[in-house]
Amino acid sequence: MDARQVNAALRKGEAPTPEMLAWFAQGLADGSVSAAQAGAFAMGVCLRGLDEAGRAALTLAMRDSGRVLKWDLDAPVVDKHSTGGVGDCVSLVLAPALACCGVYNPMISGRGLGHTGGTLDKLEAIPGYTTGVDEARFRRVVAEVGCAIVSASADMAPADKRLYAVRDVTGTVESLDLITASILSKKLAAGLEALVLDVKVGTGAFMKSLDEARALAQALVGTANAAGCKTTALITDMDQPLAPALGNALEIDTVMAVLSGQAKGPLYDLSVALGADLLETVGIADGAARLEQAIDGGAAAERFGRMVYALGGPLGFVENWQRFLPEAPVIREIPAPDDGHVAGFDGEALGLVVVGLGGGRQVETDVVDPAVGLSDVLPLGTQVAKGQPLARVHAAREEQADAAVRAVQAAITIGAKPKAAKLVRERIGA
């Protein structure tokens, strides 16, 4: 078998067999498939598409192109994945809360690219926290703490890393089949029994329409279940930032406010909703009540602190987190340009403001400034007077703050009070 056979089948509109896809994924991983052949494959899938069986076969082939973890623990091994949004730090609330509810959560996460933030970048705003650990340490922390949030090792789903790089330069990133296989190959390599997906829709999400988000959720849920991982999805609102802060250290501060009982709001509510759905999937009843008790009673904060310390962070982080987080030298209020209500957000534009401040990446090699971003972002529907702060910008330099103020004012619409949106739009079950 060779790559030409696989690509010829795609060109003719024929479904590649599971054996062909397994061979191709292994070739991506070991380099025997060239960049040109990988690009032709990505374009073929993008133009011709795969059926449900082909999508599942590609996902499993990419998962099996490298190391697949197996767990020998006394409770279910579960995880959550978000398709990306602004102010989305649910993972940092949910992982320790789940660890208090009778499950284990080995969470392999990613970095920010484009307008959305990355979970690993947020955690690395904590001094000493190490996201790149060997498998033995990862297993030890999961077993002892109940959760660990780390980066994928180089030998997990290596076919995906190679194919993703090709997709980025061949204009095939938007393929539903390739998105599904990319997301799930990495998650399934973690050896999960159950997964809940947070599929974002709105101005701050990659999927701007409900139809697009629903199609992605259905593809992900169908493929994951076909691959043997019990999976559900919630389609959730991203027409406004999920948390009132955007930026790595600022989002950690928000997470700690939730875990310490000082704040609730949409971040708290969505963490509970996703976690309850996941717990129900593995047969644990009263999931919402269990999660609320874990967060409100301080147990989740204690677990978060244990995870931070086990992965290299400071011992007393939970008790005095603001002392450890970096602070930007320039902090400035962003005044409302008119009287009215906060009527709408261009969420993608807000995310790009953070990138422009240095808090995200335009290319994978960019170095992130953990201190910069936006805080105290007012929620939709808030009544404001001209000159009242809409948010605060945290910047490294005055000229960056000036540019951010103008960009945020342009990204927030002041007008009539909007109708309240549902946080959870739909649920997609098995």
C-alpha positions as CSV (number, residue, x, y, z in Angstrom):
1,M,0.0,0.0,0.0
2,D,1.2,3.5,-0.6
3,A,-0.1,7.1,-0.3
4,R,-1.1,7.3,-3.9
5,Q,-3.7,4.6,-3.5
6,V,-5.3,6.4,-0.6
7,N,-5.3,9.8,-2.4
8,A,-6.6,8.2,-5.6
9,A,-9.5,6.7,-3.8
10,L,-10.4,10.0,-2.2
11,R,-10.1,11.8,-5.6
12,K,-12.6,9.3,-7.1
13,G,-15.0,9.8,-4.2
14,E,-14.4,6.3,-2.9
15,A,-14.3,5.7,0.9
16,P,-10.8,4.7,2.1
17,T,-10.9,1.4,4.0
18,P,-9.9,1.4,7.7
19,E,-6.7,-0.4,6.7
20,M,-5.8,2.4,4.2
21,L,-6.4,5.0,6.9
22,A,-4.4,3.1,9.5
23,W,-1.5,2.8,7.1
24,F,-1.7,6.5,6.1
25,A,-1.8,7.7,9.8
26,Q,1.2,5.6,10.6
27,G,3.0,7.0,7.6
28,L,2.2,10.5,8.9
29,A,3.7,9.6,12.2
30,D,6.9,7.9,10.9
31,G,7.5,10.3,8.0
32,S,7.0,7.8,5.2
33,V,4.1,10.0,3.9
34,S,5.5,13.1,2.4
35,A,4.2,16.7,3.1
36,A,2.9,16.8,-0.5
37,Q,1.0,13.5,0.0
38,A,-0.3,14.7,3.4
39,G,-1.6,17.9,1.8
40,A,-3.3,16.0,-1.0
41,F,-5.0,13.8,1.6
42,A,-6.2,16.8,3.6
43,M,-7.6,18.4,0.5
44,G,-9.2,15.2,-0.6
45,V,-11.0,14.7,2.7
46,C,-11.9,18.4,2.7
47,L,-13.5,18.3,-0.8
48,R,-15.0,14.7,-0.8
49,G,-15.7,14.2,2.9
50,L,-15.9,10.9,4.9
51,D,-18.9,9.0,6.0
52,E,-19.5,8.3,9.7
53,A,-17.6,5.0,9.5
54,G,-14.7,6.7,7.7
55,R,-14.5,9.5,10.2
56,A,-14.4,7.0,13.1
57,A,-11.7,4.9,11.3
58,L,-9.5,8.0,10.7
59,T,-9.9,9.1,14.3
60,L,-8.9,5.6,15.6
61,A,-6.0,5.4,13.1
62,M,-4.6,8.8,14.3
63,R,-5.1,7.8,17.9
64,D,-3.3,4.5,17.4
65,S,-0.4,6.3,15.5
66,G,1.3,6.7,18.9
67,R,1.0,5.9,22.6
68,V,-2.4,5.2,24.0
69,L,-2.7,5.3,27.8
70,K,-4.4,2.6,29.8
71,W,-5.5,3.2,33.4
72,D,-5.8,0.8,36.3
73,L,-7.7,3.0,38.8
74,D,-10.7,2.4,41.1
75,A,-13.1,4.8,39.5
76,P,-14.0,6.1,36.0
77,V,-11.5,8.0,34.0
78,V,-13.2,11.0,32.3
79,D,-12.5,14.4,30.7
80,K,-14.0,17.5,29.1
81,H,-13.0,19.3,25.9
82,S,-14.0,22.8,24.7
83,T,-13.9,23.9,21.1
84,G,-12.5,27.3,22.2
85,G,-13.8,30.7,23.2
86,V,-12.8,33.8,25.0
87,G,-12.7,33.9,28.8
88,D,-13.2,30.2,28.8
89,C,-11.4,28.8,31.9
90,V,-14.0,26.0,32.7
91,S,-11.3,23.3,32.7
92,L,-9.5,24.9,35.7
93,V,-12.7,24.9,37.8
94,L,-14.1,21.6,36.6
95,A,-11.0,19.3,36.8
96,P,-10.6,19.7,40.6
97,A,-14.3,19.6,41.2
98,L,-14.6,16.3,39.3
99,A,-11.8,14.9,41.3
100,C,-14.0,15.4,44.4
101,C,-16.9,13.5,42.9
102,G,-15.6,10.0,42.5
103,V,-13.9,10.1,39.1
104,Y,-10.3,10.7,37.8
105,N,-9.6,13.5,35.3
106,P,-6.3,13.2,33.3
107,M,-6.7,16.3,31.2
108,I,-4.4,16.7,28.3
109,S,-4.8,20.3,27.1
110,G,-3.4,22.7,24.5
111,R,-2.1,26.2,24.0
112,G,-3.8,29.3,22.7
113,L,-3.6,30.0,19.0
114,G,-5.6,32.7,17.2
115,H,-8.2,34.6,19.3
116,T,-8.8,31.9,21.9
117,G,-6.8,31.3,25.0
118,G,-5.0,28.0,25.9
119,T,-5.4,26.2,29.2
120,L,-1.7,25.4,29.4
121,D,-0.8,29.1,29.0
122,K,-3.1,30.0,31.8
123,L,-1.6,27.4,34.2
124,E,1.9,28.5,33.3
125,A,1.1,32.0,34.7
126,I,1.4,30.2,38.1
127,P,5.1,30.3,39.0
128,G,6.8,26.9,38.7
129,Y,3.7,25.0,37.3
130,T,5.1,22.5,34.8
131,T,2.8,21.3,32.0
132,G,5.4,19.1,30.2
133,V,5.9,16.1,32.5
134,D,6.8,12.5,31.9
135,E,4.2,9.7,31.9
136,A,5.2,8.4,35.3
137,R,4.7,11.7,37.0
138,F,1.4,12.3,35.2
139,R,0.1,9.0,36.3
140,R,1.2,9.6,39.9
141,V,-0.5,13.0,40.1
142,V,-3.7,11.7,38.6
143,A,-3.8,8.8,41.1
144,E,-2.9,10.9,44.2
145,V,-4.8,14.1,43.5
146,G,-7.6,12.9,41.1
147,C,-6.7,15.3,38.3
148,A,-3.8,16.7,36.4
149,I,-3.7,19.2,33.6
150,V,-0.7,18.7,31.3
151,S,0.4,18.9,27.7
152,A,0.4,15.9,25.3
153,S,3.7,14.0,25.0
154,A,5.3,13.9,21.6
155,D,4.4,10.2,21.2
156,M,0.6,10.8,21.7
157,A,-1.3,11.0,18.4
158,P,1.8,12.1,16.4
159,A,-0.2,11.7,13.1
160,D,-2.4,14.6,14.3
161,K,0.5,16.9,14.9
162,R,1.8,16.3,11.4
163,L,-1.6,16.6,9.7
164,Y,-2.6,19.7,11.6
165,A,0.5,21.5,10.4
166,V,-0.3,20.6,6.8
167,R,-3.9,21.7,7.2
168,D,-2.8,25.1,8.5
169,V,-0.9,25.8,5.3
170,T,-3.2,24.1,2.8
171,G,-6.5,25.9,3.7
172,T,-8.2,22.7,5.0
173,V,-8.5,23.6,8.7
174,E,-12.3,24.0,8.4
175,S,-12.9,20.3,7.3
176,L,-15.5,18.8,9.8
177,D,-13.9,15.4,9.3
178,L,-10.4,16.6,10.0
179,I,-11.5,18.7,13.0
180,T,-13.3,15.7,14.5
181,A,-10.3,13.4,14.0
182,S,-7.9,15.9,15.4
183,I,-9.8,16.7,18.6
184,L,-10.8,13.1,19.4
185,S,-7.5,11.3,18.5
186,K,-5.7,13.2,21.2
187,K,-8.5,12.8,23.8
188,L,-9.0,9.1,23.1
189,A,-5.2,8.6,23.4
190,A,-5.6,9.5,27.0
191,G,-7.6,6.3,27.7
192,L,-10.9,7.9,28.6
193,E,-14.1,6.0,29.6
194,A,-16.3,9.1,29.1
195,L,-16.0,12.6,27.6
196,V,-18.2,15.7,27.6
197,L,-17.8,18.3,24.9
198,D,-18.3,22.0,25.2
199,V,-19.1,23.2,21.7
200,K,-19.1,26.9,21.6
201,V,-21.3,29.1,19.3
202,G,-21.3,32.8,18.9
203,T,-19.1,35.8,18.1
204,G,-16.2,34.6,20.4
205,A,-16.3,31.0,19.0
206,F,-14.9,29.4,15.9
207,M,-18.5,28.2,15.1
208,K,-20.5,31.4,14.6
209,S,-23.9,29.8,13.8
210,L,-26.0,27.3,15.7
211,D,-26.2,25.1,12.6
212,E,-22.3,24.9,12.3
213,A,-22.0,24.2,16.1
214,R,-24.7,21.5,15.9
215,A,-23.0,19.8,12.9
216,L,-19.7,19.7,14.8
217,A,-21.2,18.5,18.0
218,Q,-23.1,15.7,16.2
219,A,-19.9,14.6,14.4
220,L,-17.8,14.6,17.5
221,V,-20.4,12.7,19.6
222,G,-21.1,10.2,16.9
223,T,-17.5,9.5,16.2
224,A,-16.4,9.3,19.9
225,N,-19.2,6.9,20.7
226,A,-18.4,4.8,17.7
227,A,-14.8,4.6,18.9
228,G,-16.0,3.3,22.3
229,C,-15.9,6.4,24.5
230,K,-19.2,7.4,26.0
231,T,-19.6,11.0,24.9
232,T,-22.2,13.8,25.1
233,A,-22.0,17.5,24.1
234,L,-23.4,20.8,25.2
235,I,-23.7,23.6,22.7
236,T,-23.0,26.7,24.8
237,D,-23.2,30.5,24.3
238,M,-20.1,32.4,23.3
239,D,-21.7,35.8,22.4
240,Q,-20.0,37.2,25.4
241,P,-16.9,36.2,27.4
242,L,-17.6,33.4,29.7
243,A,-15.6,35.0,32.5
244,P,-15.1,38.7,33.2
245,A,-11.4,38.4,32.4
246,L,-9.4,37.5,29.3
247,G,-5.7,36.8,29.7
248,N,-3.7,34.1,31.4
249,A,-3.0,35.4,35.0
250,L,-6.3,37.3,35.0
251,E,-8.2,34.2,34.2
252,I,-6.4,32.3,36.9
253,D,-7.5,35.0,39.3
254,T,-11.1,34.6,38.2
255,V,-10.9,30.8,38.6
256,M,-9.6,31.2,42.1
257,A,-12.4,33.7,43.0
258,V,-14.9,31.0,41.9
259,L,-13.1,28.1,43.7
260,S,-12.8,30.2,46.9
261,G,-16.5,31.1,46.9
262,Q,-16.0,34.8,46.1
263,A,-17.7,34.7,42.7
264,K,-20.2,32.6,40.7
265,G,-21.8,33.6,37.4
266,P,-21.6,31.8,34.0
267,L,-18.2,30.2,34.6
268,Y,-19.5,28.5,37.7
269,D,-22.8,27.6,36.1
270,L,-21.3,26.1,33.0
271,S,-18.7,24.1,35.0
272,V,-21.5,22.5,37.0
273,A,-23.6,21.8,33.9
274,L,-20.8,20.1,32.0
275,G,-19.6,18.2,35.0
276,A,-23.1,17.0,35.9
277,D,-23.6,15.7,32.3
278,L,-20.3,13.8,32.5
279,L,-21.0,12.3,35.9
280,E,-24.4,11.1,34.7
281,T,-22.7,9.4,31.7
282,V,-20.7,7.2,34.1
283,G,-23.7,6.5,36.4
284,I,-23.1,9.0,39.2
285,A,-26.4,10.6,40.2
286,D,-27.0,14.1,41.6
287,G,-23.9,15.4,39.8
288,A,-24.9,19.0,39.9
289,A,-25.4,18.9,43.7
290,R,-22.1,17.0,44.2
291,L,-20.1,19.6,42.1
292,E,-21.7,22.5,43.8
293,Q,-20.9,21.1,47.2
294,A,-17.3,20.5,46.1
295,I,-16.9,24.1,44.9
296,D,-18.9,25.9,47.5
297,G,-17.4,23.9,50.4
298,G,-13.8,24.5,49.4
299,A,-12.9,20.9,48.5
300,A,-12.3,21.7,44.8
301,A,-10.0,24.6,45.8
302,E,-8.0,22.3,48.0
303,R,-7.7,19.8,45.1
304,F,-6.6,22.6,42.7
305,G,-3.9,23.6,45.2
306,R,-2.7,20.0,45.5
307,M,-2.5,19.7,41.7
308,V,-0.5,22.9,41.4
309,Y,2.0,21.8,44.1
310,A,2.3,18.3,42.6
311,L,3.2,19.9,39.2
312,G,5.8,22.3,40.5
313,G,3.8,25.3,41.7
314,P,3.9,27.0,45.1
315,L,2.6,25.2,48.1
316,G,0.4,28.0,49.4
317,F,-1.0,29.1,46.1
318,V,-4.7,28.7,47.0
319,E,-4.4,30.6,50.3
320,N,-2.8,33.6,48.7
321,W,-2.9,33.3,45.0
322,Q,-2.8,37.0,44.1
323,R,0.7,37.2,45.7
324,F,2.0,34.7,43.2
325,L,0.4,35.9,39.9
326,P,2.3,38.5,37.7
327,E,0.8,42.0,37.4
328,A,1.1,44.2,34.3
329,P,2.8,47.6,34.8
330,V,0.0,49.5,33.0
331,I,-3.6,49.2,34.2
332,R,-6.2,51.4,32.7
333,E,-10.0,51.8,32.7
334,I,-11.8,51.6,29.3
335,P,-14.6,54.2,29.3
336,A,-18.0,53.7,27.7
337,P,-18.2,56.0,24.7
338,D,-22.0,56.5,25.2
339,D,-24.9,56.1,27.5
340,G,-26.9,52.8,27.1
341,H,-26.6,49.1,27.7
342,V,-23.9,46.6,26.9
343,A,-25.8,45.3,23.8
344,G,-23.2,43.1,22.1
345,F,-19.6,41.9,21.8
346,D,-17.4,41.0,19.0
347,G,-15.8,38.2,20.9
348,E,-13.2,37.4,18.4
349,A,-12.1,41.0,18.3
350,L,-11.7,41.0,22.1
351,G,-9.6,37.8,22.0
352,L,-7.4,39.5,19.4
353,V,-7.0,42.5,21.7
354,V,-5.4,40.1,24.2
355,V,-3.2,38.7,21.5
356,G,-2.1,42.2,20.5
357,L,-1.2,42.9,24.1
358,G,1.1,39.9,24.0
359,G,-1.2,37.5,25.9
360,G,-1.7,35.1,23.0
361,R,0.0,33.8,19.9
362,Q,-0.2,34.8,16.2
363,V,2.2,32.0,15.4
364,E,3.1,28.9,17.4
365,T,6.5,30.2,18.4
366,D,5.3,33.5,19.9
367,V,6.2,34.0,23.6
368,V,3.2,34.8,25.8
369,D,3.2,37.6,28.5
370,P,1.1,36.0,31.3
371,A,0.2,39.3,33.0
372,V,-1.6,41.2,30.2
373,G,-5.2,41.1,29.1
374,L,-8.6,42.5,30.1
375,S,-10.4,42.3,33.4
376,D,-13.7,43.5,34.9
377,V,-15.5,43.1,31.5
378,L,-19.2,44.1,32.0
379,P,-21.7,41.4,31.0
380,L,-24.4,41.8,28.4
381,G,-27.3,43.9,29.4
382,T,-25.4,46.1,31.9
383,Q,-26.6,49.7,31.9
384,V,-23.7,52.2,31.6
385,A,-23.3,55.9,31.5
386,K,-20.8,57.6,29.2
387,G,-17.4,57.4,30.8
388,Q,-18.2,54.5,33.1
389,P,-15.6,51.7,32.8
390,L,-16.6,48.9,30.4
391,A,-13.5,46.9,31.4
392,R,-9.8,47.4,32.4
393,V,-6.8,46.8,30.2
394,H,-3.6,45.3,31.6
395,A,-0.7,46.1,29.4
396,A,3.1,46.0,29.3
397,R,3.4,49.5,27.7
398,E,1.4,52.7,27.5
399,E,1.0,52.6,23.7
400,Q,-0.3,49.0,23.9
401,A,-2.9,50.2,26.4
402,D,-3.9,53.1,24.1
403,A,-4.5,50.7,21.2
404,A,-6.4,48.2,23.4
405,V,-8.7,50.9,24.7
406,R,-9.8,51.9,21.2
407,A,-10.1,48.3,20.1
408,V,-12.3,47.3,23.1
409,Q,-14.5,50.3,22.6
410,A,-15.0,49.2,19.0
411,A,-15.7,45.6,20.0
412,I,-18.4,46.4,22.5
413,T,-21.8,47.7,21.2
414,I,-23.6,50.2,23.4
415,G,-27.4,50.3,22.7
416,A,-30.7,49.0,23.7
417,K,-30.8,46.3,26.4
418,P,-30.6,42.8,24.6
419,K,-32.6,39.7,25.5
420,A,-30.9,37.4,27.8
421,A,-29.3,34.4,26.0
422,K,-29.4,30.8,27.3
423,L,-26.0,29.7,28.5
424,V,-26.7,26.1,27.2
425,R,-28.3,26.2,23.9
426,E,-28.7,22.4,23.2
427,R,-27.5,19.0,24.4
428,I,-26.4,16.4,21.9
429,G,-26.6,12.9,23.4
430,A,-25.3,9.5,22.2
